[in-house]
Amino acid sequence: MPSTLAPIESPRDRSPLSTRRMITTPARLFYADTLRTLTDANVPFVVGGAFALKHYAGIARGTKDLDVFLLRQDVPRALEALAAKGYTTDETFPHWLAKAWCGDHFVDLIYASANGLCPVDEEWFSAAVTVTIFGEPALLCPIEEMIWSKCFVMERERFDGADVYHLLAAKGESIDWKRLLARFGDQWRVLLGHLVFFSFVYPRERERVPEWVTDELLGRIAQARGAEALSVCNGTLLSREQYIVDITERGYADARLPPFGSVASEDIRRWTEAIGKIK
């Protein structure tokens, strides 16, 4: 039985969790039509963002857009279907993000993370949860993929760590930890760092993370001691802005670029030039 997500906002709710940015009727109609259009076009997708955070962690907050995750190969069909409905579309950043606009409202069509990690694949769908959003049936982003992608967001103006810790506190015991560990692969230190901060933020909830997970990651730290250090800055996987000095002036290689990463230099240039410009 699919769950129904209540509206993100509630005009009567004056608690700290109430939204400060109400979802207007035009935005609701646009979001609902987007979900319906993609479904009618047989484009597989999952919904993330504020809707997923509310479902898993019970935290309701305002949202300026709708985050839809889909396979890279399905992006052209999705844009074509939305354009046929009269919406403005563009491939904003070809290596990870496209958009559809209806006036001032927009939908993010996401198929990877900006750092080249966390590509959308079939697991995003096989582990998804069925819900109803704005009266439309939809799949919700799995909590494991939500944590995986949010762990890499550490900009000066945006840090998704609190979202990660709220998700762990709410659903830690039901997370597929083996699958989550596999998702991080060679970037497992990022997960370990967040687990350490989670144990600091919520001392009472530390047991939400299975002991074997922490033991496994700490064991990897011990085994890695003395390994050859590479002259690469992995900080660019966490922030597009804060480590520019390291790759432009201090001789470090950019972890997003081959042979370390998979993002093309032109895509990095375009993404960097957009700092402070994109919504």
C-alpha positions as a Markdown table, in Angstrom:
| # | Residue | x | y | z |
|---|---|---|---|---|
| 1 | Met | 0.0 | 0.0 | 0.0 |
| 2 | Pro | 1.7 | 3.2 | -1.1 |
| 3 | Ser | 2.0 | 6.0 | 1.5 |
| 4 | Thr | 0.6 | 9.4 | 0.8 |
| 5 | Leu | 2.9 | 12.3 | 1.6 |
| 6 | Ala | 1.0 | 15.1 | 3.2 |
| 7 | Pro | 1.6 | 18.7 | 1.9 |
| 8 | Ile | 5.1 | 19.9 | 2.8 |
| 9 | Glu | 3.7 | 23.0 | 4.3 |
| 10 | Ser | 0.9 | 23.6 | 6.8 |
| 11 | Pro | -0.3 | 27.2 | 7.3 |
| 12 | Arg | -1.5 | 26.3 | 10.9 |
| 13 | Asp | 1.8 | 24.8 | 11.9 |
| 14 | Arg | 4.0 | 27.4 | 13.6 |
| 15 | Ser | 6.5 | 24.9 | 14.9 |
| 16 | Pro | 10.2 | 25.2 | 13.9 |
| 17 | Leu | 9.6 | 22.5 | 11.3 |
| 18 | Ser | 7.0 | 24.6 | 9.4 |
| 19 | Thr | 8.0 | 25.9 | 6.0 |
| 20 | Arg | 8.9 | 29.5 | 5.4 |
| 21 | Arg | 8.4 | 29.1 | 1.7 |
| 22 | Met | 4.8 | 28.0 | 0.9 |
| 23 | Ile | 4.2 | 25.9 | -2.2 |
| 24 | Thr | 1.8 | 28.0 | -4.3 |
| 25 | Thr | -1.0 | 26.6 | -6.3 |
| 26 | Pro | 0.7 | 27.2 | -9.6 |
| 27 | Ala | 3.8 | 25.3 | -8.3 |
| 28 | Arg | 1.7 | 22.4 | -7.1 |
| 29 | Leu | -0.1 | 22.1 | -10.5 |
| 30 | Phe | 3.3 | 22.2 | -12.3 |
| 31 | Tyr | 4.9 | 19.6 | -10.1 |
| 32 | Ala | 1.9 | 17.3 | -10.3 |
| 33 | Asp | 1.8 | 17.7 | -14.1 |
| 34 | Thr | 5.5 | 17.0 | -14.3 |
| 35 | Leu | 5.1 | 13.7 | -12.4 |
| 36 | Arg | 2.1 | 12.8 | -14.6 |
| 37 | Thr | 3.9 | 13.7 | -17.8 |
| 38 | Leu | 7.0 | 11.6 | -17.0 |
| 39 | Thr | 4.8 | 8.7 | -16.0 |
| 40 | Asp | 2.7 | 8.9 | -19.2 |
| 41 | Ala | 6.0 | 9.1 | -21.2 |
| 42 | Asn | 7.2 | 5.9 | -19.5 |
| 43 | Val | 10.2 | 7.7 | -18.1 |
| 44 | Pro | 11.3 | 5.9 | -14.8 |
| 45 | Phe | 12.1 | 8.4 | -12.0 |
| 46 | Val | 12.2 | 8.7 | -8.3 |
| 47 | Val | 11.5 | 11.9 | -6.2 |
| 48 | Gly | 14.0 | 13.1 | -3.7 |
| 49 | Gly | 14.6 | 16.4 | -1.9 |
| 50 | Ala | 12.2 | 17.8 | 0.7 |
| 51 | Phe | 9.6 | 15.1 | 0.0 |
| 52 | Ala | 12.0 | 12.3 | 0.7 |
| 53 | Leu | 13.3 | 14.0 | 3.8 |
| 54 | Lys | 9.8 | 14.4 | 5.2 |
| 55 | His | 9.0 | 10.7 | 4.4 |
| 56 | Tyr | 12.0 | 9.3 | 6.1 |
| 57 | Ala | 12.9 | 11.7 | 8.8 |
| 58 | Gly | 9.6 | 13.5 | 9.5 |
| 59 | Ile | 11.1 | 16.9 | 8.8 |
| 60 | Ala | 8.9 | 19.2 | 6.8 |
| 61 | Arg | 10.5 | 22.3 | 5.3 |
| 62 | Gly | 9.9 | 24.6 | 2.4 |
| 63 | Thr | 11.2 | 23.7 | -1.1 |
| 64 | Lys | 11.8 | 26.0 | -4.0 |
| 65 | Asp | 11.7 | 23.1 | -6.6 |
| 66 | Leu | 11.0 | 19.4 | -7.2 |
| 67 | Asp | 14.0 | 17.0 | -7.4 |
| 68 | Val | 13.5 | 14.2 | -9.8 |
| 69 | Phe | 16.2 | 11.6 | -10.3 |
| 70 | Leu | 16.3 | 9.6 | -13.5 |
| 71 | Leu | 18.7 | 7.6 | -15.7 |
| 72 | Arg | 21.0 | 9.6 | -17.9 |
| 73 | Gln | 19.8 | 7.9 | -21.0 |
| 74 | Asp | 16.2 | 8.9 | -20.2 |
| 75 | Val | 16.9 | 12.6 | -19.9 |
| 76 | Pro | 16.3 | 13.5 | -23.7 |
| 77 | Arg | 12.9 | 11.7 | -23.5 |
| 78 | Ala | 12.0 | 13.5 | -20.3 |
| 79 | Leu | 12.9 | 16.9 | -21.7 |
| 80 | Glu | 11.0 | 16.2 | -24.9 |
| 81 | Ala | 7.9 | 15.2 | -23.1 |
| 82 | Leu | 8.0 | 18.3 | -20.8 |
| 83 | Ala | 8.7 | 20.6 | -23.7 |
| 84 | Ala | 5.7 | 19.2 | -25.5 |
| 85 | Lys | 3.6 | 20.4 | -22.6 |
| 86 | Gly | 4.9 | 23.9 | -23.2 |
| 87 | Tyr | 7.5 | 24.0 | -20.4 |
| 88 | Thr | 10.9 | 25.6 | -21.0 |
| 89 | Thr | 13.7 | 23.0 | -20.7 |
| 90 | Asp | 17.5 | 23.0 | -20.8 |
| 91 | Glu | 20.5 | 20.8 | -20.1 |
| 92 | Thr | 21.8 | 23.2 | -17.5 |
| 93 | Phe | 24.9 | 21.2 | -16.6 |
| 94 | Pro | 25.3 | 18.3 | -19.0 |
| 95 | His | 27.3 | 16.1 | -16.7 |
| 96 | Trp | 24.6 | 15.9 | -14.0 |
| 97 | Leu | 21.6 | 18.2 | -14.2 |
| 98 | Ala | 18.8 | 19.4 | -16.6 |
| 99 | Lys | 15.8 | 21.6 | -15.7 |
| 100 | Ala | 12.2 | 22.2 | -16.7 |
| 101 | Trp | 10.6 | 25.6 | -16.0 |
| 102 | Cys | 7.1 | 26.9 | -15.7 |
| 103 | Gly | 7.4 | 30.6 | -15.0 |
| 104 | Asp | 9.4 | 31.0 | -11.8 |
| 105 | His | 8.9 | 27.4 | -10.8 |
| 106 | Phe | 11.3 | 24.7 | -11.9 |
| 107 | Val | 12.0 | 20.9 | -11.6 |
| 108 | Asp | 15.5 | 19.6 | -11.4 |
| 109 | Leu | 16.1 | 16.5 | -13.5 |
| 110 | Ile | 19.1 | 14.9 | -11.8 |
| 111 | Tyr | 21.1 | 11.9 | -13.2 |
| 112 | Ala | 24.3 | 12.1 | -11.2 |
| 113 | Ser | 26.0 | 14.3 | -8.6 |
| 114 | Ala | 27.9 | 17.4 | -9.7 |
| 115 | Asn | 31.2 | 15.8 | -8.6 |
| 116 | Gly | 30.8 | 12.9 | -11.0 |
| 117 | Leu | 29.9 | 10.5 | -8.2 |
| 118 | Cys | 26.5 | 9.0 | -7.3 |
| 119 | Pro | 25.1 | 8.3 | -10.8 |
| 120 | Val | 21.5 | 7.2 | -11.0 |
| 121 | Asp | 21.3 | 3.5 | -11.8 |
| 122 | Glu | 18.8 | 0.7 | -11.5 |
| 123 | Glu | 19.3 | 0.4 | -7.8 |
| 124 | Trp | 17.7 | 3.8 | -7.3 |
| 125 | Phe | 14.4 | 2.2 | -8.6 |
| 126 | Ser | 14.7 | -1.4 | -7.2 |
| 127 | Ala | 15.0 | -0.1 | -3.6 |
| 128 | Ala | 12.6 | 2.8 | -4.0 |
| 129 | Val | 9.4 | 3.3 | -1.9 |
| 130 | Thr | 6.0 | 3.8 | -3.5 |
| 131 | Val | 4.2 | 7.0 | -2.4 |
| 132 | Thr | 1.6 | 9.5 | -3.6 |
| 133 | Ile | 2.7 | 13.1 | -4.2 |
| 134 | Phe | 0.2 | 15.9 | -5.2 |
| 135 | Gly | -2.2 | 13.1 | -5.9 |
| 136 | Glu | 0.2 | 11.3 | -8.3 |
| 137 | Pro | 1.7 | 7.9 | -7.7 |
| 138 | Ala | 5.5 | 8.1 | -7.6 |
| 139 | Leu | 8.6 | 6.3 | -6.4 |
| 140 | Leu | 10.6 | 7.9 | -3.6 |
| 141 | Cys | 14.4 | 8.0 | -3.6 |
| 142 | Pro | 15.8 | 5.1 | -1.4 |
| 143 | Ile | 17.2 | 6.3 | 1.9 |
| 144 | Glu | 20.6 | 4.8 | 1.1 |
| 145 | Glu | 21.0 | 6.8 | -2.1 |
| 146 | Met | 19.8 | 9.9 | -0.3 |
| 147 | Ile | 22.5 | 9.5 | 2.4 |
| 148 | Trp | 25.1 | 8.6 | -0.2 |
| 149 | Ser | 24.6 | 11.7 | -2.3 |
| 150 | Lys | 24.0 | 14.1 | 0.6 |
| 151 | Cys | 27.2 | 13.1 | 2.3 |
| 152 | Phe | 29.2 | 14.8 | -0.4 |
| 153 | Val | 27.5 | 18.2 | -0.1 |
| 154 | Met | 29.9 | 20.4 | 2.0 |
| 155 | Glu | 29.8 | 23.8 | 0.5 |
| 156 | Arg | 30.3 | 27.0 | 2.5 |
| 157 | Glu | 26.7 | 28.0 | 1.7 |
| 158 | Arg | 25.2 | 24.5 | 2.0 |
| 159 | Phe | 26.1 | 21.5 | 4.2 |
| 160 | Asp | 23.8 | 18.5 | 4.0 |
| 161 | Gly | 25.3 | 16.8 | 7.1 |
| 162 | Ala | 22.3 | 17.7 | 9.3 |
| 163 | Asp | 20.0 | 16.0 | 6.8 |
| 164 | Val | 22.2 | 12.9 | 6.9 |
| 165 | Tyr | 22.1 | 12.8 | 10.7 |
| 166 | His | 18.4 | 13.3 | 10.9 |
| 167 | Leu | 18.0 | 10.3 | 8.4 |
| 168 | Leu | 20.3 | 8.2 | 10.5 |
| 169 | Ala | 18.5 | 9.1 | 13.7 |
| 170 | Ala | 15.1 | 8.3 | 12.2 |
| 171 | Lys | 15.9 | 5.2 | 10.2 |
| 172 | Gly | 19.4 | 3.9 | 11.1 |
| 173 | Glu | 18.1 | 0.5 | 12.2 |
| 174 | Ser | 16.4 | -0.2 | 8.9 |
| 175 | Ile | 19.1 | 1.0 | 6.5 |
| 176 | Asp | 20.7 | -1.6 | 4.3 |
| 177 | Trp | 24.2 | -0.9 | 5.6 |
| 178 | Lys | 26.0 | -3.4 | 3.4 |
| 179 | Arg | 24.5 | -1.7 | 0.3 |
| 180 | Leu | 25.3 | 1.8 | 1.6 |
| 181 | Leu | 28.9 | 0.8 | 2.2 |
| 182 | Ala | 29.1 | -0.6 | -1.3 |
| 183 | Arg | 27.7 | 2.7 | -2.6 |
| 184 | Phe | 30.6 | 4.7 | -1.1 |
| 185 | Gly | 33.3 | 2.4 | -2.5 |
| 186 | Asp | 36.7 | 4.1 | -2.3 |
| 187 | Gln | 35.1 | 7.2 | -0.8 |
| 188 | Trp | 34.2 | 5.3 | 2.4 |
| 189 | Arg | 36.1 | 7.8 | 4.6 |
| 190 | Val | 33.4 | 10.3 | 3.8 |
| 191 | Leu | 30.8 | 8.0 | 5.4 |
| 192 | Leu | 33.0 | 7.4 | 8.4 |
| 193 | Gly | 33.5 | 11.1 | 9.0 |
| 194 | His | 29.7 | 11.6 | 9.0 |
| 195 | Leu | 29.2 | 8.7 | 11.3 |
| 196 | Val | 31.7 | 10.2 | 13.8 |
| 197 | Phe | 29.8 | 13.5 | 13.7 |
| 198 | Phe | 26.5 | 11.7 | 14.0 |
| 199 | Ser | 27.7 | 10.1 | 17.2 |
| 200 | Phe | 28.6 | 13.6 | 18.5 |
| 201 | Val | 25.3 | 15.2 | 17.5 |
| 202 | Tyr | 23.1 | 12.5 | 18.9 |
| 203 | Pro | 24.9 | 10.6 | 21.7 |
| 204 | Arg | 21.6 | 8.9 | 22.7 |
| 205 | Glu | 21.2 | 7.5 | 19.1 |
| 206 | Arg | 24.6 | 6.1 | 18.6 |
| 207 | Glu | 23.3 | 2.5 | 18.5 |
| 208 | Arg | 21.3 | 3.4 | 15.4 |
| 209 | Val | 24.5 | 2.7 | 13.5 |
| 210 | Pro | 25.4 | -1.0 | 13.9 |
| 211 | Glu | 28.7 | -1.6 | 15.7 |
| 212 | Trp | 30.0 | -3.7 | 12.9 |
| 213 | Val | 29.8 | -0.8 | 10.5 |
| 214 | Thr | 32.0 | 1.4 | 12.6 |
| 215 | Asp | 34.4 | -1.4 | 13.3 |
| 216 | Glu | 34.6 | -2.2 | 9.6 |
| 217 | Leu | 35.5 | 1.4 | 8.7 |
| 218 | Leu | 37.9 | 2.0 | 11.5 |
| 219 | Gly | 39.6 | -1.3 | 10.5 |
| 220 | Arg | 40.1 | 0.1 | 7.0 |
| 221 | Ile | 41.7 | 3.2 | 8.5 |
| 222 | Ala | 44.2 | 1.0 | 10.3 |
| 223 | Gln | 45.0 | -1.1 | 7.2 |
| 224 | Ala | 45.5 | 2.1 | 5.1 |
| 225 | Arg | 48.3 | 3.5 | 7.3 |
| 226 | Gly | 51.6 | 3.8 | 5.5 |
| 227 | Ala | 49.9 | 3.5 | 2.1 |
| 228 | Glu | 51.4 | 5.7 | -0.6 |
| 229 | Ala | 49.9 | 9.2 | -0.6 |
| 230 | Leu | 48.7 | 10.6 | -3.9 |
| 231 | Ser | 49.1 | 14.3 | -4.7 |
| 232 | Val | 45.4 | 14.7 | -5.3 |
| 233 | Cys | 42.8 | 16.9 | -3.6 |
| 234 | Asn | 39.7 | 15.0 | -2.9 |
| 235 | Gly | 38.1 | 18.1 | -1.4 |
| 236 | Thr | 36.7 | 19.0 | -4.8 |
| 237 | Leu | 34.4 | 16.0 | -4.4 |
| 238 | Leu | 32.9 | 17.8 | -1.5 |
| 239 | Ser | 32.9 | 21.5 | -2.6 |
| 240 | Arg | 33.4 | 23.0 | -6.0 |
| 241 | Glu | 34.6 | 26.3 | -4.6 |
| 242 | Gln | 36.6 | 25.8 | -1.4 |
| 243 | Tyr | 39.5 | 23.8 | -2.8 |
| 244 | Ile | 40.1 | 25.8 | -6.0 |
| 245 | Val | 43.3 | 27.2 | -4.5 |
| 246 | Asp | 44.7 | 23.7 | -4.1 |
| 247 | Ile | 44.2 | 22.7 | -7.7 |
| 248 | Thr | 45.2 | 26.0 | -9.3 |
| 249 | Glu | 48.0 | 27.2 | -7.1 |
| 250 | Arg | 49.3 | 24.3 | -4.9 |
| 251 | Gly | 49.9 | 21.6 | -7.3 |
| 252 | Tyr | 47.2 | 19.1 | -6.3 |
| 253 | Ala | 45.3 | 17.1 | -9.0 |
| 254 | Asp | 41.6 | 17.5 | -9.1 |
| 255 | Ala | 39.9 | 14.3 | -7.9 |
| 256 | Arg | 37.0 | 15.0 | -10.3 |
| 257 | Leu | 39.2 | 14.7 | -13.4 |
| 258 | Pro | 40.6 | 11.5 | -15.0 |
| 259 | Pro | 42.4 | 9.3 | -14.0 |
| 260 | Phe | 40.8 | 9.8 | -10.5 |
| 261 | Gly | 37.3 | 10.9 | -11.5 |
| 262 | Ser | 35.1 | 11.0 | -14.6 |
| 263 | Val | 34.1 | 14.6 | -15.1 |
| 264 | Ala | 35.4 | 16.4 | -18.2 |
| 265 | Ser | 37.4 | 19.6 | -17.7 |
| 266 | Glu | 34.9 | 21.6 | -19.7 |
| 267 | Asp | 32.1 | 20.5 | -17.4 |
| 268 | Ile | 34.1 | 21.5 | -14.4 |
| 269 | Arg | 34.9 | 24.9 | -15.9 |
| 270 | Arg | 31.2 | 25.5 | -16.6 |
| 271 | Trp | 30.2 | 24.3 | -13.1 |
| 272 | Thr | 32.8 | 26.5 | -11.5 |
| 273 | Glu | 31.8 | 29.6 | -13.4 |
| 274 | Ala | 28.2 | 29.2 | -12.2 |
| 275 | Ile | 29.1 | 29.6 | -8.6 |
| 276 | Gly | 26.7 | 32.1 | -7.1 |
| 277 | Lys | 24.6 | 32.3 | -10.3 |
| 278 | Ile | 22.3 | 29.2 | -10.3 |
| 279 | Lys | 19.3 | 28.8 | -8.1 |
